[in-house]
Amino acid sequence: MKLIATLTSPYARKVRIALAEKRIECELQVEPVGVPDSPVFRFNPLGKVPVLLLDDGTAIYDSPVIVDYLDNVTPVGKLIPEPTRARIHVKSWEALGDGIVDAAVGIVMEKRRPAAQQSEEWIAKQRKKIDHGLQALSQELGEKDYCTGATFNLADIVTGCTLSYLDFRFGEIDWRGEYDNLARLAEKLSKRKSFKDTVPPAA
């Protein structure tokens, strides 16, 4: 298998951490995105990463689908529980974390446009999603050891990647100061080898 990704994508990092936690060997191929001639379009018609290429040439995208696939490749390090209700709970955490990242990436892209073309109203709407999303993450986490209870799973991977991406791109958001339970979780996750090995390079 081969993973097409960028080193700064939080969606790709989610998959890289899942691969590490499940001890699945996979070649990493770093490719640029956001350019008209990006080679990523050869693998994903939307030109987005990550893309997982199977040995038979099949391309799987995007990150929720890839992680779902990987979790069934081997029973080692199960990340998504089997019971329907528990599975939906974990996948809901994933949707919330990915949604926060979607809003954050949207702001990053908007701010790369010429200043005169940027919409402050649109940026404010995305920032509201981030703020409300963080509040929801904190409320859902409560005082639990991990996102859904006592066991590490995909919900923790997504939440860790989400919080780390906010640190990477939005240092002005003091989520640690506002949500100490998220800060404790992030600190615990940062000590895992899978998280250490996938820290994005400095901007």
C-alpha positions in Angstrom: 0.0 0.0 0.0 1.0 3.6 -0.5 -0.4 6.7 1.1 -0.5 9.9 -1.0 -0.3 12.8 1.5 1.2 16.1 2.6 3.0 16.4 5.9 0.9 19.3 7.1 -2.6 17.9 6.3 -4.5 17.0 9.5 -6.6 14.6 7.5 -3.5 12.8 6.3 -2.0 12.8 9.8 -5.2 11.0 11.1 -4.5 8.2 8.6 -0.8 8.1 9.4 -1.5 7.7 13.1 -4.1 5.0 12.4 -1.5 3.1 10.3 1.0 3.4 13.1 -1.4 2.4 15.8 -2.5 -0.6 13.8 1.1 -1.5 12.9 0.4 -1.5 9.2 3.4 -1.0 6.9 2.6 1.6 4.2 4.8 3.7 1.9 4.4 7.4 2.3 4.4 9.5 -1.0 4.4 13.3 -0.3 2.7 15.3 -3.1 1.8 18.9 -3.4 -1.9 20.1 -3.4 -3.4 23.4 -4.2 -1.6 23.8 -7.5 -3.2 23.4 -11.0 -0.9 20.6 -12.1 -0.9 18.7 -8.8 -0.1 15.0 -9.4 -2.7 14.2 -6.7 -5.4 14.5 -9.4 -4.1 11.3 -10.9 -5.2 9.5 -7.8 -8.2 11.5 -6.6 -10.4 13.5 -9.1 -11.0 16.1 -6.4 -7.2 16.7 -6.0 -7.3 16.2 -2.2 -5.2 14.2 0.2 -5.0 11.7 1.7 -5.4 8.9 -0.9 -4.6 5.3 -0.1 -3.4 3.3 -3.1 -3.9 -0.5 -2.7 -1.5 -3.0 -4.2 -3.9 -3.6 -7.1 -4.0 0.1 -7.9 -7.4 0.9 -6.3 -7.5 4.4 -4.8 -9.4 5.0 -1.6 -10.3 8.5 -0.3 -11.0 10.5 1.8 -9.7 10.1 5.4 -12.9 8.6 7.1 -13.2 6.0 4.3 -9.5 5.2 4.5 -9.5 4.7 8.3 -12.6 2.6 8.1 -10.9 0.4 5.5 -7.6 0.2 7.6 -9.5 -0.8 10.7 -10.7 -3.9 8.9 -7.4 -4.9 7.4 -6.2 -6.3 10.8 -7.8 -6.7 14.2 -4.7 -5.3 15.8 -5.3 -2.0 17.6 -9.0 -1.8 16.8 -10.0 1.9 16.4 -13.7 1.7 15.7 -15.9 -0.4 17.9 -18.2 -3.0 16.4 -21.5 -2.4 18.2 -23.6 0.0 16.1 -24.2 2.6 18.8 -20.6 2.7 20.0 -19.5 2.9 16.3 -21.8 5.8 15.6 -20.5 7.6 18.8 -16.9 7.3 17.6 -17.8 8.4 14.0 -19.7 11.4 15.4 -16.5 12.5 17.2 -14.7 12.1 13.8 -17.3 14.2 12.1 -17.0 17.0 14.7 -13.2 17.0 14.6 -13.1 17.0 10.9 -15.7 19.8 10.8 -13.6 22.0 13.0 -10.6 21.3 10.7 -12.7 22.0 7.6 -13.6 25.5 9.1 -9.9 26.1 10.0 -8.6 25.1 6.6 -11.3 27.3 5.0 -9.9 30.3 7.0 -6.4 29.5 6.0 -7.3 29.4 2.3 -9.4 32.6 2.5 -6.5 34.5 4.1 -4.2 33.5 1.2 -6.4 35.4 -1.2 -5.6 39.1 -1.9 -6.7 41.2 1.1 -9.2 43.1 -1.0 -11.0 39.9 -1.9 -11.2 38.4 1.5 -14.5 38.2 3.3 -14.3 39.0 7.0 -17.9 37.9 7.4 -17.2 34.5 5.9 -14.1 34.1 8.1 -16.1 35.1 11.2 -18.6 32.3 10.3 -15.9 29.7 10.1 -14.3 30.9 13.4 -17.7 30.5 15.0 -17.8 26.9 13.9 -14.4 26.4 15.5 -15.4 28.0 18.7 -18.6 26.0 19.0 -16.9 22.9 17.9 -14.2 23.2 20.7 -17.0 23.8 23.2 -18.7 20.6 22.1 -15.5 18.6 22.2 -14.9 19.7 25.8 -18.5 19.0 26.9 -18.4 15.5 25.3 -15.0 14.7 26.8 -15.9 15.8 30.4 -13.7 14.1 32.9 -13.2 10.8 30.9 -9.7 9.5 30.3 -10.3 9.3 26.5 -12.9 10.7 24.3 -15.4 7.9 24.5 -14.4 6.4 27.9 -11.4 4.5 29.1 -10.0 3.2 25.8 -8.0 5.0 23.1 -9.7 4.9 19.7 -10.3 6.9 16.5 -12.1 9.6 18.4 -8.9 10.4 20.2 -6.8 10.4 17.0 -9.2 12.9 15.3 -9.4 15.1 18.4 -5.6 15.1 18.8 -5.1 16.0 15.2 -7.7 18.7 15.3 -6.2 20.4 18.4 -2.7 20.1 17.0 -3.8 21.7 13.7 -5.2 24.7 15.6 -1.8 25.0 17.3 -0.1 24.8 13.9 -2.2 27.4 12.1 -4.1 29.4 14.9 -1.7 30.1 17.7 -4.0 32.9 18.8 -6.8 30.5 19.8 -6.1 29.7 23.5 -8.1 26.5 23.7 -5.9 25.2 26.4 -6.7 28.1 28.7 -10.4 27.7 28.1 -10.7 23.9 28.1 -8.3 22.3 30.6 -9.8 18.8 29.9 -8.9 19.1 26.2 -5.4 20.3 27.3 -4.9 17.2 29.4 -6.0 14.9 26.7 -3.8 16.6 24.1 -0.8 16.3 26.5 -1.4 12.6 27.0 -1.8 12.0 23.2 1.3 13.9 22.4 3.4 11.3 24.3 2.2 8.5 22.0 4.8 7.4 19.4 2.3 7.7 16.6 1.7 11.3 17.4 5.3 12.1 18.0 6.3 10.6 14.6 3.7 12.6 12.7 4.1 16.1 14.0 3.9 18.5 11.0 7.0 20.4 10.1 7.2 24.0 11.3 5.3 26.5 9.1 
